[in-house]
């Protein structure tokens, strides 16, 4: 092996043995000095740990001193009480009401920050959560009048938002809101119908109100279906996977709302024929797309059974109308 002395100048080569001896002495001095350096360093490390309260060493790039007045300290996080967010489900109206009030309080705080002007998505989400709180509270309420009032509150919350949005810019949001509003109107009509059955009577005002609610549900279901059409206004041959089931369910509920209308025979006949067309739409779509049928198997089976019955009923009404006309 080559020695480093081969490459050194003559002046250095002459002093090379002395240089090697000095280097060895320096190495020995360092070896003996390392333990002493560790002893001197250890108290500083322990002192730093005592100051910070952690077992972490100070970052070498962090200044040794800083202005403590400008340091943000998290002494304790103000976490909500665990009772505020129970992990068990509500089993009574009182328990559900407490959860509703807590949820409503936080929703109102969020809405104060996420206004519709500038925070559309967050505002809509908070409003939908508020509507869901009323929807789940209704499950525990036995008073049909209170159920109707809470469902009406849901409709007011959602319609107030959707009326201020343009489908041109917020198509998906408007589509979601139209669907929820349609469901709420259908549920409200059901509550009114159940209340009439409990009272064993229905006034003209009650019948007119139920008809208006059902037509409102039909209107928003149709808005939902219109939002699924192409730019040219044509119904797609096959809906996207995310909306194919909701589209068929919308047709199903439109048909259901039409069959429940309490109107004179000519209008009833028209409603029955229109409902038959919606049921046939479900049948035709499922038979054309067999892979989709399991998604709406129940709606498909009901549609297959009810279409012949509605056609027979429509024929009976038609014959009755003709008899009345001939007798006149």
Phi, psi and omega in degrees: 000147180281145177266149178299335183294340181295327185265359183271150175297168183296321183296323179281324182299327180293325183265011185299316178301321179293322179295321179294320179295321180293323179294319178297320180295323179294320178296317180295321179297322179293321180298317180286335184277337183301313179300321180295322179293322179295321179295321180287330182282328185299314178300324179295320179296314179296323179295320178295322179293322179294325180289319182275338182079010180232164178270026182255141178282158180290138178297131183296339180266359181272137178301145182291329180234144178215164180282108183293339180291335182265359181276129177272118182251136177256081182297316178202142177272133181278078180278146179292155178298144182298336177290341178293331182231076182293153181266356180259156180281151176289139181243358180214169181294321181297317178294318179295323180295320178297318178294322179298315182295321178295314179297319180296323179297316181288326177296318179296323177294320179292321180293332177293334179267310183268081178284163181293330179276094178112342181223060187298310184298313180294321180296316180295318179298316178297319179295320177295322176296320177298317177298320179295325177299316176296320182298316182286331178291328179299329181301327183266354182268131181261340179283116183294328178295318178293323177298320179295318181294319180291323177292322176297324176297321177300315181298317181297318180298314186285319181292327178299328179278312186294332179292339181264359183251146177262123178300339180296326182253335183232058185297311183296320180294314179298324179297315178297316182293320178300320179295314181293321179294319178299316178297319181296318177297319179295319178294320179296320176296323178295318178298318179296321179293317179294323178295322178295322178293322179296319179282349180062027177198155178218118180285170177298324178295319179296317180295317179296321180293318178297321177297318179296319180295319180291322177290327176293318176299316178300319181299316182284330173295322178292323175299320178298315180294323179296328180291345180269353181285163179286177180296335178272002178084015181265144177285130181295148178295326177218126180285159175293156186298332183285338187235004183293315178294312177304325180296315180290323177294325177297316176300319181298316183286328174299314178298321181293318179297323181292322181289341182267358179293137177253097186220168177300160185308315181299317178290326178295319178298315179298318180294321180295317180294323178292320179295323178299321179297322179291320176296320178294329176298318178297314182298313182296319181293318181292322180286334177280329180238085185297328180292340180272335187309318180301336180292330181231042184301317182294314179296323179295314181297317179296319180297318180298323182282324190274335183300310178300324180292318180291324178296317178295320179294318178297320178296322179294318178295320179298316179294323177295319179295320180294322178296318179296322180291321181291325179291330178287000000 
